[in-house]
Amino acid sequence: ASANDTLKKSMDMMQRGMEQVQYGFINNNKQMILDGLVDIKKGNSLFSSRSVIKKSLPSNKIHMVNVAVNASRRITADATIVELNLDDKAYIKAADGYADMMNACSRCHGIVRNW
């Protein structure tokens, strides 16, 4: 698969997972949140390698690879934060982890994609 195919697959999986997590929070559905985190983590794992990220960036954006790498690391950490807080029934803290994950995504899209 090409780097662009990997990027699209990764972003599609993470988007689907983010939607499911958000819907889970809105509906107080812990299992839905956990299921969404599975997609987020799978999608993020496809796009967490510096070499994969570098290959998928346009030539005028390669210097921003660290922004994407840091966002990927942040998403991984935030997914863990959400899971641990759900286990402890600390739903507000779990939601804060989700919000930070969304912030990591938006920051990367804003900087790397000029969104």
Residue pairs with C-beta under 8 A, 6 or more apart in sequence:
1 9
3 52
3 55
3 56
4 56
6 46
6 47
6 52
6 56
7 47
7 56
9 43
9 46
10 43
10 44
10 46
10 47
11 43
11 47
12 43
13 39
13 40
13 42
13 43
13 46
14 39
14 40
14 43
14 44
14 75
14 105
15 43
16 36
16 39
16 43
17 36
17 37
17 38
17 39
17 40
17 41
17 42
17 43
18 36
18 40
18 101
18 102
18 105
19 36
20 32
20 33
20 35
20 36
20 39
21 32
21 33
21 36
21 37
21 40
21 82
21 98
22 36
22 98
23 29
23 32
23 36
24 30
24 31
24 32
24 33
24 34
24 35
24 36
25 33
25 91
25 94
25 95
25 98
30 86
33 82
33 86
33 94
33 98
34 83
34 86
37 79
37 82
37 83
40 75
40 79
40 101
41 76
41 79
44 72
44 75
44 76
44 79
46 52
47 53
47 56
47 68
47 72
48 69
48 72
48 73
48 76
50 65
50 69
53 65
53 68
53 69
53 72
54 62
54 65
57 64
57 65
57 68
57 112
61 112
64 111
64 112
67 107
67 108
67 111
67 112
68 108
68 112
71 104
71 105
71 107
71 108
74 100
74 101
74 104
75 101
75 104
75 105
78 97
78 98
78 100
78 101
78 104
79 97
79 101
81 93
81 94
81 96
81 97
81 100
82 94
82 97
82 98
82 101
85 91
85 93
85 94
85 97
86 94
106 115
109 115
